[in-house]
Amino acid sequence: MKVVICGAGIGGLALAHQLDALGWEVVLVEQAPGPREQGYMMDFFGPGYDAAEAMGVLPRLRELSYQIGEASYVDDGGRRRAGLDYDQFTRIARGRLISIMRPDLERALREHLGGQVDARFGTSVAEVDNQPDRVRVGLTDGTRLDADLLVGADGIHSAVRGLVFGAEERFLRYLGLHTAAYTFTDSEIHQRLHGRFCLTDTLDRQVGLYGLRTGLVAVFTVHRSADPTLPADPRAALRAEYGSLNGIVPQALAHCPPGEDVYYDQVAQIELPHWSRGRVTLVGDACYAVSLLAGQGASLAVAGAYLLADQLVRTGSVEDALRRYEQLWRPIVTHRQTVARSVAQWFVPRSRLRRQVRRTALHLARLPGADRFLAAAMIGKPTTVIQDLTQRSPR
């Protein structure tokens, strides 16, 4: 069996790893000329953690991860106003949580690809001929491929989804926020962070900073915007939006690289009535983006890819496997999307009252017995879908 996977991000790499290990012929195509270095710090837990463990990649992820003492909300003077104790967060996740930069997660997955995977950078899917028993794929470099399955793992702005399912605006739910990330070098700021993930305790916008082991400082931003249109110049947009903030933010903005070196996008979700059509299916953000507000986008991408690979090997036909994949995975994704929308008002509060409520909630979360409320808000309803699969060997 042969699969063409469009997108060498988290979901695409995880799926390529699994299908190659299970005996499929895998062609992995990626529009970018090489591995992407832009990204942000994220917490990796939940079903993706279970899948990474089953795939054998978890030890490498732990090597690349960071030990965060606290996520601290600080005012303009750098004074701590509230915080999330990461030891407590880890206990809530039963120790099955790591903090890792997105490029490092992709790096670990790339390193674990089998030698038989045909990985092609600098090209993407341009044409799709979706036939009853196969799919013909035309690439942007002129290459044509015949396969048993085409998988779009090419993110929230998926080219495969656009070609097969229709225009993006039919499926994208904009959540009223823009986000950006970049890195820079500044030894003085790096030292001031002291292993903390520092977040500005501000209204309608937020800047987060963390010192990486390489001496770099990672910056993450999110702000409210009624207009989903992305700016032509991300650096100028960030300086305009966050320029009035004080503390170390002006220094961080002064180090902002040119726009092409900044990750910048909408905060949005993708909702499709069906994830598959004929011999084409989608995985990860291409079909079920939950947004950064959910905190499990990478986890769901890895776990969804693992589940899809399992069903393709376990189930008698491609069509049945795709139906079963969606049947098992959609309820979990729908729950996470709902949680993310409810979290939005607290992630970037609009008013002083909401900000004060968030501060109070974080203080109270340290009290004995409060763990279950924090778990419900941050982790949501647990799932054992991946654990159940790993207890059985695929046929």
C-alpha positions in Angstrom: 0.0 0.0 0.0 1.2 3.5 -0.8 0.4 6.8 0.8 1.2 10.4 -0.1 1.3 12.7 3.0 1.2 16.4 2.3 2.8 18.3 5.2 6.0 17.5 7.2 4.7 19.1 10.4 3.8 17.3 13.6 0.9 15.2 12.2 2.5 14.4 8.9 5.7 13.2 10.5 3.9 11.1 13.1 1.8 9.5 10.4 4.8 8.9 8.1 6.6 7.2 11.0 3.8 4.9 11.8 2.8 3.9 8.3 6.4 3.2 7.4 6.8 1.1 10.5 3.7 -0.8 9.5 4.9 -1.6 6.0 3.4 1.1 3.8 5.3 2.9 1.1 5.4 6.5 2.2 6.0 9.7 0.2 6.1 12.8 2.4 5.9 16.2 0.7 6.4 19.6 2.3 6.0 23.0 0.7 8.7 24.6 2.8 12.3 24.3 1.5 13.4 22.6 4.7 12.5 22.1 8.4 10.9 25.1 10.0 12.6 26.8 12.9 9.8 29.1 13.9 7.5 28.0 16.8 6.7 28.4 20.4 6.9 26.6 23.8 4.0 24.2 24.4 2.9 21.6 26.9 2.7 18.1 25.4 0.4 15.8 27.3 -2.7 13.7 26.9 -3.3 11.2 24.1 -0.3 12.5 22.1 2.0 11.7 25.0 0.5 8.1 25.0 1.1 7.8 21.2 4.7 9.2 21.4 5.4 6.6 24.1 4.0 3.8 21.9 6.1 5.1 18.9 9.3 5.0 20.9 10.0 8.7 20.5 9.2 9.8 24.1 12.8 9.4 25.4 14.0 11.9 22.7 11.2 14.3 23.5 12.2 14.3 27.1 15.8 15.0 26.2 14.7 18.1 24.2 12.1 19.3 26.8 12.5 22.1 29.3 11.9 22.1 33.1 9.6 25.0 33.8 9.2 26.0 37.4 6.3 28.4 36.9 4.3 30.3 34.4 4.4 33.7 36.0 2.0 36.6 35.2 4.0 39.8 35.7 3.1 43.5 35.6 4.9 46.3 33.9 7.4 46.5 36.7 8.2 42.8 36.5 6.4 42.0 39.7 4.6 38.6 39.9 0.9 39.0 40.1 -0.2 35.3 39.7 1.3 32.1 38.5 0.8 28.4 37.6 3.0 26.0 39.5 4.2 23.5 36.9 4.9 20.8 39.5 1.2 21.0 40.3 0.3 20.9 36.6 2.5 17.8 36.1 0.9 16.1 39.1 -2.5 16.7 37.5 -1.3 15.0 34.3 0.1 12.1 36.5 3.6 13.0 35.5 2.9 12.5 31.8 3.6 16.0 30.6 6.6 17.7 29.0 7.2 21.3 27.9 8.9 21.5 24.5 9.5 24.0 21.7 7.4 23.1 18.6 10.5 22.9 16.3 12.1 20.4 18.7 9.0 18.2 18.7 9.2 18.1 14.9 12.9 17.5 15.1 12.4 14.4 17.3 9.8 13.0 14.9 12.0 13.6 11.9 14.9 11.8 13.6 12.7 8.7 14.1 11.5 8.4 10.5 12.4 5.2 8.9 15.0 5.1 6.1 12.3 4.1 3.6 10.3 7.3 3.9 10.6 9.3 0.7 10.7 12.9 2.1 10.6 15.7 -0.4 10.9 19.4 0.6 10.1 22.3 -1.6 7.0 20.8 -3.2 3.3 20.4 -2.4 0.1 19.0 -3.8 -1.3 21.0 -6.7 -3.8 18.5 -8.3 -5.9 15.6 -7.0 -7.7 13.0 -9.1 -9.8 11.1 -6.5 -10.7 7.7 -8.0 -12.7 4.8 -6.4 -9.7 2.6 -5.9 -6.7 5.0 -5.9 -5.7 8.7 -6.0 -3.5 10.4 -8.5 -1.6 13.4 -7.1 0.1 16.1 -9.1 2.8 18.0 -7.2 3.9 21.6 -7.7 7.2 20.5 -9.1 5.5 18.7 -12.0 5.8 15.2 -10.5 2.8 12.9 -10.7 2.2 10.1 -8.2 -0.3 7.2 -7.9 -1.2 6.1 -4.4 -3.8 4.2 -2.4 -4.4 7.2 -0.1 -3.6 10.9 0.0 -3.5 12.5 3.5 -3.6 16.2 4.0 -1.5 17.0 7.1 -0.7 20.5 5.9 -2.1 22.6 8.7 -4.9 25.0 9.2 -4.5 26.5 5.7 -4.4 23.1 4.1 -3.9 22.9 0.3 -5.3 19.4 0.2 -8.5 20.4 2.0 -8.9 23.3 -0.4 -8.5 21.1 -3.5 -10.8 18.3 -2.3 -13.3 19.7 0.3 -13.6 23.4 -0.8 -12.7 26.9 0.2 -11.2 27.6 3.6 -13.8 30.1 4.7 -16.4 27.3 4.7 -14.7 25.5 7.6 -12.6 28.1 9.5 -14.0 29.5 12.8 -11.9 32.6 13.6 -11.6 33.1 17.4 -10.9 36.8 17.3 -7.1 36.5 18.1 -3.8 36.8 16.3 -0.7 35.0 17.5 3.0 35.3 16.7 6.3 33.7 17.8 10.0 34.3 17.3 13.4 34.0 19.0 16.3 36.3 19.7 19.6 36.6 21.6 19.9 38.8 24.6 22.0 37.5 27.6 20.5 40.1 30.0 16.9 39.2 29.3 17.8 35.5 29.3 19.3 35.8 32.8 16.3 37.7 34.1 13.9 35.0 33.1 15.5 32.5 35.5 13.8 29.4 34.1 10.3 30.9 34.3 7.8 31.2 31.5 6.9 34.9 32.0 3.6 36.3 30.7 2.4 39.9 30.8 -0.6 40.3 33.0 -2.3 42.6 30.4 -5.7 43.1 28.9 -6.6 42.1 25.3 -3.0 41.1 24.5 -0.2 39.1 26.1 3.5 38.6 25.6 5.2 35.5 26.9 9.0 34.9 27.1 11.2 32.0 28.0 14.9 31.4 28.0 16.1 28.5 25.9 19.1 26.3 26.7 20.9 27.6 23.6 21.0 31.2 25.1 18.1 32.2 22.9 14.9 33.9 24.2 11.6 32.5 22.8 8.8 35.1 22.4 5.1 34.2 22.1 2.4 36.8 21.6 -1.4 36.8 21.3 -3.8 39.7 21.0 -7.4 40.4 20.2 -8.4 41.6 16.7 -11.8 41.8 15.1 -10.1 41.6 11.7 -8.8 38.1 10.8 -6.6 39.5 7.9 -2.9 38.9 8.5 -0.6 41.9 8.3 1.8 42.3 5.3 4.6 43.1 7.7 4.4 41.0 10.9 7.3 42.8 12.6 5.7 46.2 12.1 2.3 44.9 13.3 3.8 43.4 16.5 5.6 46.7 17.3 2.4 48.7 16.7 0.3 46.3 18.8 2.6 45.8 21.8 4.7 48.9 21.7 2.9 50.6 24.5 3.7 47.8 27.0 6.5 48.3 29.5 8.9 46.0 31.4 11.1 43.9 29.1 8.6 43.9 26.2 10.2 46.9 24.4 13.6 45.1 24.5 11.9 42.0 23.1 10.2 44.0 20.3 13.5 45.7 19.4 14.9 42.2 18.8 12.0 41.1 16.5 13.4 39.7 13.3 12.2 40.5 9.8 8.6 39.3 9.0 9.7 36.2 7.1 11.4 34.9 10.2 8.3 35.4 12.4 5.6 32.8 12.9 2.3 34.8 12.6 -1.2 33.5 12.1 -4.8 33.7 13.2 -6.1 31.8 16.2 -8.8 29.7 14.7 -10.5 26.3 14.5 -11.4 24.0 11.6 -14.7 22.3 11.6 -15.6 20.0 8.7 -18.8 17.8 8.4 -16.6 14.9 7.2 -12.8 14.4 7.3 -12.5 12.0 4.3 -13.7 11.9 0.7 -12.9 8.8 -1.3 -9.2 8.1 -1.1 -8.4 11.4 0.5 -8.4 12.2 4.2 -7.1 14.8 6.6 -5.3 14.8 9.9 -4.2 17.3 12.6 -5.0 21.0 12.1 -6.0 20.4 8.5 -9.3 19.0 9.7 -9.6 19.5 13.4 -7.5 22.5 14.5 -8.5 23.2 18.1 -6.4 26.4 18.4 -3.6 27.2 20.9 -6.3 28.0 23.5 -7.0 24.3 23.8 -3.4 23.5 24.8 -3.4 20.1 23.0 -3.1 20.8 19.3 0.2 19.0 18.9 -1.0 16.2 21.2 -4.1 15.6 19.1 -2.1 15.8 15.9 0.3 13.0 17.0 -2.5 10.9 18.5 -4.8 11.3 15.5 -2.0 10.2 13.2 -1.3 7.2 15.3 -5.0 6.3 15.4 -5.3 6.7 11.6 -2.3 4.5 10.9 -3.6 1.8 13.3 -7.0 1.7 11.6 -5.5 1.6 8.1 -3.6 -1.6 9.1 -6.2 -3.1 11.3 -9.3 -2.5 9.2 -10.1 -4.5 6.1 -10.4 -1.6 3.6 -9.2 2.0 3.3 -12.7 3.3 3.2 -13.7 1.4 6.4 -10.5 2.5 8.1 -11.2 6.2 7.3 -14.8 5.9 8.7 -13.6 4.2 11.9 -10.8 6.8 12.3 -13.3 9.6 12.3 -15.8 7.7 14.4 -13.3 7.2 17.2 -11.5 10.6 17.1 -14.2 13.2 16.3 -15.9 13.2 19.8 -12.5 13.8 21.5 -11.7 16.7 19.1 -15.1 18.2 19.4 -14.8 18.3 23.2 -11.4 20.0 23.0 -12.7 22.6 20.6 -15.5 23.4 22.9 -13.1 23.7 25.9 -10.9 26.1 23.9 -13.8 28.4 23.1 -14.8 28.7 26.7 -11.1 29.3 27.8 -10.7 32.3 25.4 -12.2 34.8 27.8 -9.6 33.9 30.4 -6.6 33.4 28.2 -6.6 37.1 27.1 -9.1 38.9 29.5 -11.0 41.9 28.1 -11.6 43.6 31.5 -9.9 44.3 34.8 -12.6 42.2 36.5 -11.8 39.1 34.4 -8.1 39.6 35.0 -8.7 39.7 38.7 -10.9 36.6 38.6 -8.1 34.8 36.7 -5.5 35.9 39.4 -7.8 34.7 42.2 -8.5 31.4 40.5 -4.7 30.8 40.1 -4.1 31.6 43.8 -7.0 29.3 44.9 -5.7 26.5 42.6 -2.8 26.0 45.0 -5.2 25.0 47.9 -5.6 21.3 48.7 -8.3 19.7 46.7 -8.4 22.3 44.0 -6.5 20.1 41.6 -9.6 18.6 40.1 -11.0 22.1 39.1 -7.7 23.1 37.5 -7.6 19.7 35.7 -11.1 20.2 34.3 -10.2 23.7 33.0 -6.7 23.0 31.6 -6.7 19.3 30.7 -10.4 18.5 30.1 -11.9 15.1 29.9 -9.2 12.4 29.7 -9.3 9.7 27.0 -7.8 6.2 26.9 -8.3 5.7 23.1 -4.6 5.5 22.4 -3.8 3.4 25.4 -6.5 1.0 24.4 -5.0 0.7 20.9 -1.5 0.0 22.3 -2.8 -3.0 24.2 -3.6 -4.7 21.0 -1.1 -5.5 18.2 -2.2 -4.5 14.7 -2.9 -7.3 12.2 
